[in-house]
């Protein structure tokens, strides 16, 4: 059995927060013209909320913020529906119910609906002004499988990828806006998060001159399937077979390691003082879609 997911990762510079969405709609339309088999299109972090980096950057981000039932989200949902594609348009500045500023990744379906949204739990402090989200988010792609969303710095916290995998994610989608020298470490983390959770990881970074690029696709055994060599604007395409997750978990990474089957019902729970909780063997195995 095979569950193919043709995807396109668009490594591109951010669009100005004040730019009309018509330009982005044209970009996505051109992408689908070039790669008509694409079922999931993913853009970098804050792709639609680019600011100039001046001392007023936070104010500009505040001005760009809208609630998820606002006009920007309605236009993005309509765009996904018109093109018949799953769309992760990067992340956007979301105005929360109590005036919070969230860095949020929405997911739109080919039917033109907002089906999920994830607020970045680990903003890059002290550099980012966002309020942290409070929950992990997965989304089902009917007939294909389940994706989980993390945003940029979330990848540095192994708890994030582990929780998404436990919730049944077979692909972790990680929009990034890395402008600094630590992209090299993020490439290692993408592979590590894929290996220890036996999931696909797709990390799409902003292109130069703003971002450092080097977007990549990693398989459930940690192999890099596709990678942008530098910061130039480009598109990575791939077809993921989500049944590879099932295969690797059944037979083990390199035919050996089956971490999700580590515990038995006879094992004693392990206290985790850091979290004030514990690993309960009866709850260890991940959900299925």
C-alpha positions in Angstrom: 0.0 0.0 0.0 1.2 3.5 -0.7 0.0 6.9 0.5 1.7 9.5 -1.7 1.9 13.1 -0.8 3.3 15.3 -3.6 4.5 18.5 -2.0 6.3 21.7 -2.9 8.4 23.8 -0.5 8.8 27.4 -1.7 12.1 28.9 -0.5 11.4 32.6 -1.2 11.9 36.0 0.3 9.1 37.4 2.5 6.4 39.5 1.0 5.9 42.9 2.6 3.1 42.9 5.2 1.4 45.7 3.4 1.4 44.0 0.0 -1.9 42.9 -1.4 -2.6 39.2 -1.3 -3.2 39.2 -5.1 0.5 38.9 -5.6 0.8 35.9 -3.4 -2.2 34.3 -5.1 -0.4 34.8 -8.4 2.7 33.2 -7.0 0.8 30.1 -5.8 -1.0 29.9 -9.1 2.3 29.9 -11.0 3.7 27.3 -8.6 0.8 25.0 -9.5 1.3 25.7 -13.2 4.9 24.6 -12.9 4.2 21.6 -10.6 0.6 20.6 -11.2 0.8 17.3 -9.2 1.4 19.3 -6.0 -1.1 18.4 -3.2 0.6 20.4 -0.4 2.3 23.7 -0.9 4.3 25.2 2.0 5.9 28.6 2.4 8.3 30.0 5.0 7.6 31.6 8.4 6.1 35.1 8.2 6.1 34.9 4.4 3.1 37.2 4.2 4.2 39.5 7.0 7.6 40.8 5.9 8.8 44.0 7.8 11.9 46.1 7.3 13.8 45.3 10.4 13.8 48.9 11.7 13.2 49.8 15.4 9.5 50.0 14.4 9.4 46.3 13.3 7.3 45.2 16.2 4.8 48.0 15.5 4.7 46.9 11.9 4.0 43.3 13.0 1.2 44.5 15.3 -0.3 46.4 12.4 -0.2 43.3 10.2 -2.0 41.2 12.7 -5.5 40.0 12.0 -7.8 37.5 13.6 -8.1 34.1 11.9 -11.6 34.9 10.8 -10.4 38.1 9.2 -10.2 39.1 5.5 -6.7 37.7 5.0 -7.6 34.2 6.2 -10.8 34.3 4.1 -8.8 35.2 1.0 -6.3 32.4 1.7 -9.0 29.8 2.2 -10.6 30.9 -1.1 -7.3 30.6 -2.9 -6.7 27.1 -1.6 -10.2 26.2 -2.7 -9.8 27.7 -6.2 -6.6 25.9 -6.8 -7.7 22.6 -5.1 -4.6 22.3 -3.0 -3.6 22.0 0.7 -1.9 25.3 1.5 0.4 26.3 4.4 1.1 29.9 3.4 3.9 30.1 5.9 2.9 31.9 9.1 1.0 35.1 9.7 0.6 37.6 12.5 -2.6 36.7 14.3 -4.5 39.0 16.6 -5.7 36.9 19.5 -9.0 37.1 21.3 -7.6 39.4 24.0 -5.3 41.4 21.8 -2.3 39.0 21.9 0.1 38.9 19.0 0.7 35.3 17.8 2.9 33.8 15.1 0.5 31.4 13.6 0.7 28.8 10.8 -2.8 28.2 9.3 -3.6 25.1 7.2 -6.2 25.5 4.4 -7.9 22.6 2.6 -8.6 22.0 -1.1 -12.2 22.7 -0.3 -11.4 26.2 0.8 -11.6 25.8 4.5 -9.3 26.7 7.4 -8.9 23.3 8.9 -6.1 23.9 11.5 -4.0 26.7 13.0 -0.9 26.5 15.2 0.5 29.3 17.3 4.2 29.1 17.8 4.8 27.8 21.3 8.5 28.7 21.5 9.0 32.3 20.1 12.8 33.1 19.8 13.3 35.1 23.0 14.3 37.8 23.6 14.3 38.6 19.9 10.6 38.0 19.0 7.6 39.9 20.3 5.0 37.1 20.0 2.9 35.6 22.7 3.4 31.9 23.0 0.8 29.4 21.9 -0.5 26.8 24.3 -1.2 23.7 22.3 0.3 21.3 19.7 -1.7 20.9 16.5 -2.1 18.2 13.9 -4.2 18.1 10.8 -5.6 15.2 8.8 -5.3 15.1 5.1 -8.1 12.6 4.2 -6.9 9.7 2.2 -3.2 10.5 2.8 -2.4 10.9 6.5 -1.7 13.4 9.3 0.7 16.3 9.4 1.9 18.2 12.5 3.0 21.9 12.5 6.0 23.4 14.2 7.5 26.8 13.6 11.2 27.6 13.4 12.6 27.7 16.9 10.1 25.0 18.0 12.5 22.6 16.3 15.1 23.2 19.1 12.8 21.7 21.7 12.6 17.9 21.3 9.3 17.9 23.2 7.6 19.6 20.3 8.4 17.0 17.7 7.8 14.1 20.1 4.4 15.4 21.0 3.4 15.9 17.4 4.5 12.3 16.6 2.6 11.0 19.6 -0.5 12.8 18.3 -0.1 10.8 15.1 1.8 13.2 12.8 3.6 11.4 10.0 5.0 14.6 8.6 6.2 17.5 10.6 5.9 20.8 8.6 8.4 23.4 9.9 8.1 26.9 8.3 11.3 28.8 9.2 12.6 32.3 8.9 16.3 31.8 9.9 18.4 34.8 9.1 21.4 33.8 11.4 24.4 31.5 11.4 22.6 28.7 13.2 20.9 27.2 10.1 23.7 24.6 10.2 22.5 23.4 13.6 18.8 23.4 12.4 19.7 21.0 9.6 21.1 18.6 12.2 17.9 19.1 14.4 15.7 18.4 11.4 17.4 15.0 10.9 17.5 14.2 14.6 13.8 15.0 15.1 13.0 12.8 12.1 15.1 9.9 13.4 14.0 9.8 17.0 10.3 10.1 16.1 10.4 8.1 12.9 8.6 10.8 10.9 9.2 12.9 7.8 10.4 16.5 8.6 10.1 19.2 6.0 11.8 22.5 6.9 11.3 25.5 4.5 13.4 28.6 5.2 13.2 32.1 3.8 15.4 32.9 0.9 18.1 35.5 0.7 18.8 38.3 1.1 16.7 38.0 4.3 17.1 34.4 5.1 19.8 31.8 4.9 17.8 29.2 2.9 18.9 25.6 2.9 15.4 24.2 3.0 15.2 20.4 3.2 13.1 17.2 3.3 14.1 14.4 5.7 12.7 10.9 5.7 11.7 8.8 8.8 15.2 7.3 9.0 17.0 10.7 8.9 18.1 10.6 5.2 18.0 13.9 3.4 15.7 13.4 0.4 16.1 17.0 -1.0 17.9 20.1 0.1 18.5 23.6 -1.2 22.2 24.1 -1.4 22.2 27.8 -0.5 19.9 30.8 0.2 18.8 31.4 -3.5 15.1 31.4 -4.2 14.0 27.9 -5.3 11.3 25.3 -5.0 11.9 21.8 -3.6 9.5 19.2 -4.8 9.1 15.6 -3.6 6.6 12.8 -3.2 6.5 11.5 0.3 5.0 8.0 0.8 3.5 8.2 4.3 3.5 4.4 4.5 7.3 4.8 4.9 6.4 5.9 8.5 4.5 2.6 9.1 7.3 0.6 7.5 10.1 2.2 9.6 8.1 1.8 12.8 7.2 -1.8 12.1 10.6 -3.0 11.1 12.8 -0.4 12.8 15.2 2.3 11.7 17.9 0.6 9.6 15.9 -2.5 10.3 16.8 -2.3 14.0 15.4 0.4 16.3 11.7 0.4 17.2 11.5 3.2 19.8 7.8 3.4 19.8 7.6 -0.3 20.9 10.2 0.2 23.7 7.8 -0.4 26.7 5.7 -3.3 27.8 2.6 -3.4 30.0 4.8 -4.9 32.7 7.2 -1.9 32.8 7.0 0.5 35.8 6.2 4.1 34.9 9.3 6.4 34.9 9.0 9.7 36.7 10.0 12.8 34.8 10.8 15.4 37.5 11.5 18.1 34.8 7.8 18.0 33.7 6.2 17.0 37.0 4.9 14.0 35.1 6.1 10.6 33.9 6.4 8.2 31.0 3.5 5.8 31.3 4.1 2.7 29.3 0.4 2.3 28.7 0.3 5.7 26.9 3.6 5.6 25.1 2.6 4.5 21.6 1.5 7.2 19.2 -2.0 7.8 17.9 -2.9 6.6 14.4 -4.7 8.7 11.8 
